[in-house]
Amino acid sequence: MELEVRKRRTQLYRYQGVGIGICILAVAYLSYMVWEIDSDFIRWKFGIGISALISISICLVYALLVAVACLIMRFGSLKIAEILATECDPFLYEACLQKSSRLLHKDRLLCSIALAQHYQGNFDRAWETLQEINVYKLRGIHRANYYILMSDQYFKRGMGQQVHELEERFRQSVRAKNKREWKYFETLCAGNNLTRALENQDYQAAAGFLGDRIALNGNASRPWTRVIFALKEAQIYLGLGEKESAKLCLKYVVDNGNRMWCVQEAMRLSEGI
């Protein structure tokens, strides 16, 4: 796997290198334009309006170059994230993340590592990693993932009664007018309600909560989340006694889950049918 990690990291470095190169080009462009253009002459020759227009155009070109550089570097990071989201390989994903520097965005990196460990089935390691995270430094999807992982950990450790406290902490951190953050909160609650319903063997309610959870993902659903949903759906079908439907869902998990722990769980459930 080390060779594959090196290959993926090299790909990331290429994107980062191109992005940094464009940033350097942007700085060189801005410096050249500032030092070489005689703004006093332009103002005298063409007027203040033209001078201001030239200054604005220079700034816009600079901003555009920086934006392109950031997008390219961001695309490189997304290629690493695709290892889990699309390829369903949490082991390779973690191996790539472990090579990253923790000087910047340490908590965000740890959250991603915990996510990888969790979907490997290494729940104890994921728990330990989560303890190192300062949740107040997380934003957006990373903060949502933290609370989702912590909730799942609480359920697995028999601490389900404390999950409401996690939900309340997340709710209090959500900004009132931020629709995306409220959607993350709804996603957390829908997932937790699904887990509660399955634990209580209320499979009709679980089906409803699973539908809510899938709807919240909408078109953003990725292969790894579809695998997770298929496993939950199989558990519901088994609870309702619909074994043939459960088999189809479990087959989907085994065929598409790659190295996620869901595959082993699906195989275990299949053996019991």
Contacts in CASP RR format, 6 or more apart in sequence:
PFRMAT RR
TARGET T0000
AUTHOR 0000-0000-0000
METHOD contacts of the structure
MODEL  1
MELEVRKRRTQLYRYQGVGIGICILAVAYLSYMVWEIDSDFIRWKFGIGI
SALISISICLVYALLVAVACLIMRFGSLKIAEILATECDPFLYEACLQKS
SRLLHKDRLLCSIALAQHYQGNFDRAWETLQEINVYKLRGIHRANYYILM
SDQYFKRGMGQQVHELEERFRQSVRAKNKREWKYFETLCAGNNLTRALEN
QDYQAAAGFLGDRIALNGNASRPWTRVIFALKEAQIYLGLGEKESAKLCL
KYVVDNGNRMWCVQEAMRLSEGI
1 91 0 8 1.000
1 92 0 8 1.000
1 95 0 8 1.000
2 95 0 8 1.000
4 92 0 8 1.000
5 92 0 8 1.000
5 95 0 8 1.000
5 96 0 8 1.000
5 99 0 8 1.000
8 79 0 8 1.000
8 80 0 8 1.000
8 83 0 8 1.000
8 92 0 8 1.000
8 96 0 8 1.000
9 96 0 8 1.000
9 99 0 8 1.000
11 76 0 8 1.000
11 79 0 8 1.000
12 76 0 8 1.000
12 77 0 8 1.000
12 79 0 8 1.000
12 80 0 8 1.000
12 96 0 8 1.000
15 72 0 8 1.000
15 73 0 8 1.000
15 75 0 8 1.000
15 76 0 8 1.000
15 79 0 8 1.000
16 73 0 8 1.000
16 76 0 8 1.000
17 73 0 8 1.000
18 69 0 8 1.000
18 72 0 8 1.000
19 68 0 8 1.000
19 69 0 8 1.000
19 70 0 8 1.000
19 72 0 8 1.000
19 73 0 8 1.000
20 69 0 8 1.000
20 73 0 8 1.000
21 69 0 8 1.000
22 65 0 8 1.000
22 66 0 8 1.000
22 68 0 8 1.000
22 69 0 8 1.000
22 72 0 8 1.000
23 65 0 8 1.000
23 66 0 8 1.000
23 69 0 8 1.000
25 65 0 8 1.000
26 62 0 8 1.000
26 65 0 8 1.000
26 66 0 8 1.000
26 69 0 8 1.000
29 61 0 8 1.000
29 62 0 8 1.000
29 65 0 8 1.000
30 58 0 8 1.000
30 62 0 8 1.000
33 58 0 8 1.000
34 58 0 8 1.000
37 54 0 8 1.000
37 58 0 8 1.000
39 51 0 8 1.000
39 55 0 8 1.000
42 50 0 8 1.000
42 51 0 8 1.000
42 54 0 8 1.000
43 51 0 8 1.000
80 93 0 8 1.000
80 96 0 8 1.000
80 97 0 8 1.000
81 93 0 8 1.000
81 112 0 8 1.000
83 89 0 8 1.000
83 92 0 8 1.000
83 93 0 8 1.000
83 96 0 8 1.000
84 90 0 8 1.000
84 93 0 8 1.000
84 115 0 8 1.000
84 116 0 8 1.000
84 119 0 8 1.000
84 224 0 8 1.000
85 222 0 8 1.000
85 223 0 8 1.000
85 224 0 8 1.000
86 222 0 8 1.000
86 223 0 8 1.000
86 224 0 8 1.000
87 223 0 8 1.000
87 258 0 8 1.000
88 223 0 8 1.000
88 224 0 8 1.000
88 227 0 8 1.000
88 256 0 8 1.000
88 257 0 8 1.000
88 258 0 8 1.000
88 259 0 8 1.000
88 260 0 8 1.000
89 258 0 8 1.000
89 259 0 8 1.000
90 115 0 8 1.000
90 116 0 8 1.000
90 117 0 8 1.000
90 118 0 8 1.000
90 119 0 8 1.000
90 120 0 8 1.000
90 259 0 8 1.000
90 260 0 8 1.000
91 116 0 8 1.000
91 120 0 8 1.000
91 259 0 8 1.000
92 259 0 8 1.000
93 112 0 8 1.000
93 116 0 8 1.000
94 113 0 8 1.000
94 116 0 8 1.000
94 117 0 8 1.000
94 120 0 8 1.000
97 109 0 8 1.000
97 112 0 8 1.000
97 113 0 8 1.000
97 116 0 8 1.000
98 113 0 8 1.000
100 109 0 8 1.000
102 109 0 8 1.000
102 110 0 8 1.000
107 133 0 8 1.000
107 134 0 8 1.000
107 135 0 8 1.000
107 137 0 8 1.000
107 138 0 8 1.000
107 142 0 8 1.000
108 137 0 8 1.000
108 138 0 8 1.000
108 142 0 8 1.000
110 129 0 8 1.000
110 130 0 8 1.000
110 132 0 8 1.000
110 133 0 8 1.000
111 130 0 8 1.000
111 133 0 8 1.000
111 138 0 8 1.000
111 142 0 8 1.000
111 145 0 8 1.000
111 146 0 8 1.000
111 149 0 8 1.000
112 142 0 8 1.000
112 145 0 8 1.000
113 129 0 8 1.000
114 126 0 8 1.000
114 129 0 8 1.000
114 130 0 8 1.000
114 133 0 8 1.000
114 146 0 8 1.000
114 149 0 8 1.000
115 126 0 8 1.000
115 145 0 8 1.000
115 149 0 8 1.000
117 123 0 8 1.000
117 125 0 8 1.000
117 126 0 8 1.000
117 129 0 8 1.000
118 126 0 8 1.000
118 149 0 8 1.000
118 152 0 8 1.000
118 153 0 8 1.000
119 224 0 8 1.000
119 260 0 8 1.000
119 261 0 8 1.000
119 262 0 8 1.000
120 259 0 8 1.000
120 260 0 8 1.000
120 261 0 8 1.000
121 261 0 8 1.000
123 153 0 8 1.000
123 156 0 8 1.000
126 149 0 8 1.000
126 153 0 8 1.000
127 153 0 8 1.000
127 157 0 8 1.000
130 146 0 8 1.000
130 149 0 8 1.000
130 150 0 8 1.000
130 153 0 8 1.000
133 146 0 8 1.000
135 143 0 8 1.000
135 146 0 8 1.000
135 147 0 8 1.000
138 146 0 8 1.000
140 180 0 8 1.000
140 181 0 8 1.000
140 184 0 8 1.000
141 184 0 8 1.000
143 170 0 8 1.000
143 173 0 8 1.000
143 184 0 8 1.000
144 170 0 8 1.000
144 184 0 8 1.000
144 185 0 8 1.000
144 187 0 8 1.000
144 188 0 8 1.000
147 166 0 8 1.000
147 167 0 8 1.000
147 169 0 8 1.000
147 170 0 8 1.000
147 188 0 8 1.000
148 187 0 8 1.000
148 188 0 8 1.000
148 191 0 8 1.000
150 166 0 8 1.000
151 163 0 8 1.000
151 166 0 8 1.000
151 167 0 8 1.000
151 188 0 8 1.000
151 191 0 8 1.000
151 192 0 8 1.000
151 195 0 8 1.000
152 195 0 8 1.000
154 160 0 8 1.000
154 162 0 8 1.000
154 163 0 8 1.000
154 166 0 8 1.000
155 163 0 8 1.000
155 192 0 8 1.000
155 195 0 8 1.000
155 199 0 8 1.000
160 196 0 8 1.000
163 192 0 8 1.000
167 185 0 8 1.000
167 188 0 8 1.000
167 189 0 8 1.000
167 192 0 8 1.000
170 184 0 8 1.000
170 185 0 8 1.000
170 188 0 8 1.000
171 185 0 8 1.000
174 181 0 8 1.000
174 182 0 8 1.000
174 184 0 8 1.000
174 185 0 8 1.000
175 181 0 8 1.000
183 216 0 8 1.000
186 212 0 8 1.000
186 216 0 8 1.000
187 213 0 8 1.000
187 216 0 8 1.000
187 217 0 8 1.000
190 209 0 8 1.000
190 212 0 8 1.000
190 213 0 8 1.000
190 216 0 8 1.000
191 209 0 8 1.000
191 213 0 8 1.000
193 205 0 8 1.000
193 209 0 8 1.000
193 212 0 8 1.000
194 206 0 8 1.000
194 209 0 8 1.000
194 210 0 8 1.000
194 213 0 8 1.000
194 232 0 8 1.000
197 203 0 8 1.000
197 205 0 8 1.000
197 206 0 8 1.000
197 209 0 8 1.000
198 206 0 8 1.000
198 232 0 8 1.000
198 235 0 8 1.000
198 236 0 8 1.000
201 239 0 8 1.000
203 236 0 8 1.000
203 239 0 8 1.000
203 240 0 8 1.000
204 240 0 8 1.000
206 232 0 8 1.000
206 235 0 8 1.000
206 236 0 8 1.000
207 236 0 8 1.000
210 229 0 8 1.000
210 232 0 8 1.000
210 233 0 8 1.000
210 236 0 8 1.000
213 229 0 8 1.000
214 221 0 8 1.000
214 229 0 8 1.000
217 225 0 8 1.000
221 229 0 8 1.000
223 256 0 8 1.000
223 257 0 8 1.000
224 257 0 8 1.000
224 260 0 8 1.000
226 252 0 8 1.000
226 256 0 8 1.000
227 252 0 8 1.000
227 253 0 8 1.000
227 256 0 8 1.000
227 257 0 8 1.000
227 260 0 8 1.000
227 262 0 8 1.000
228 262 0 8 1.000
230 249 0 8 1.000
230 250 0 8 1.000
230 252 0 8 1.000
230 253 0 8 1.000
230 256 0 8 1.000
231 249 0 8 1.000
231 250 0 8 1.000
231 253 0 8 1.000
231 262 0 8 1.000
231 265 0 8 1.000
231 266 0 8 1.000
233 249 0 8 1.000
234 246 0 8 1.000
234 249 0 8 1.000
234 250 0 8 1.000
234 253 0 8 1.000
234 266 0 8 1.000
234 269 0 8 1.000
235 246 0 8 1.000
235 269 0 8 1.000
237 243 0 8 1.000
237 245 0 8 1.000
237 246 0 8 1.000
237 249 0 8 1.000
238 246 0 8 1.000
238 269 0 8 1.000
238 273 0 8 1.000
243 273 0 8 1.000
246 269 0 8 1.000
246 273 0 8 1.000
247 270 0 8 1.000
247 273 0 8 1.000
250 266 0 8 1.000
250 267 0 8 1.000
250 269 0 8 1.000
250 270 0 8 1.000
250 273 0 8 1.000
251 270 0 8 1.000
253 262 0 8 1.000
253 263 0 8 1.000
253 265 0 8 1.000
253 266 0 8 1.000
254 263 0 8 1.000
254 266 0 8 1.000
254 267 0 8 1.000
254 270 0 8 1.000
257 263 0 8 1.000
END
